Amino acid sequence: MLHRMALRVLPSLSLAVTEDAVRKQKRWVMFVPGLVAFGIYRLAKHLVPVTEPVVLLLVSGMVGLLTALVAYRVGRASRWAQVLREDRRGLLTWMAGWIGFVYAVQLSLLVLALLWLVGYDYLKHPDGPALMAIIISCTAVARDAFEIGHVRKVSLMGRPCPTFPNGLALRSLLTSHTTMVGPWIASGLMVGAAGASLGALVDHPQAATLVQVSTVTVLAGGLALCAYFGGLRPSGPWMAGLMETKPAELLKYWWWPGLAFASTYYLVLAGVVIFLLKQPGVSTPYAVCGGSLVAGLMALYGYYLGHRRQVEERQGVSLSPSLLRCPFVMGIISKSSGAAAVGASKG
């Protein structure tokens, strides 16, 4: 789900996909696949055993795969022949496999885990949760694939987009900044494991999972926030970024993407344990492994987003008032405006 964070945190990407015309078109791009997914589910329940988790996830993944390709082409605003000619095979494969199939499966597990957490168990009442899992994942895939297609379109037209949200820049970061990002990941592994282990204090499966989700979310989200400033200021103390940012803005940073995606990742892993591994809940060994993985991943992603934000600053990517919808950019804009005002007063 790194692509989702990048599309909202990095100014060049956020500006491209939050323009009014794009937002209006995106509503239809999400609405229509949702209706189609509803029809596919109604048909699939008579053809395949969607009461089986693996079958349901396969159906959701295939619906997501087709949705991603179609929504990407709509975002590209080009014919298929032109898309195939201009886009690399690897890009389209990534779009279909990762943004389509894998992302849809992740979101379906998220929906099933959330419903299980509130007492609506897919294994006991499969019809409603299965339908919601397919529709929600399909609409989210359509939204993100459309936005990525639009980013690809404007970048081909010459608009500066230093970071394309396909993970290539992340792999480059891991090879070029290993010594800098390594301690953040190691901290995440330890913090996440410690936080998730607190679920052992509760006997009830749902209550224990809720404790795990809460502690991992708070700790991993906080670590992602710190790591973000570490990536944003690689040559200076990351604490300075925290001290210079208003508490209200830090709370927004902590909430999104920190808390939001930390809880999302942990619930996806909880869904794997409960519905694929057939466990009654997330036991302590699974929780420790899952919490460690989630916090380590969030630390890496936080550092990466800060690093790419710094790259965009160096390249002089211009900002727009429409970016006020992006919480990570709000503080930067206000801080820059304040500095400019001080400079003008001195002049």
Order of alpha helices (4+ residues) and beta strands (2+ residues): alpha-alpha-alpha-alpha-alpha-alpha-alpha-alpha-alpha-alpha-alpha-alpha-alpha-alpha-alpha-alpha
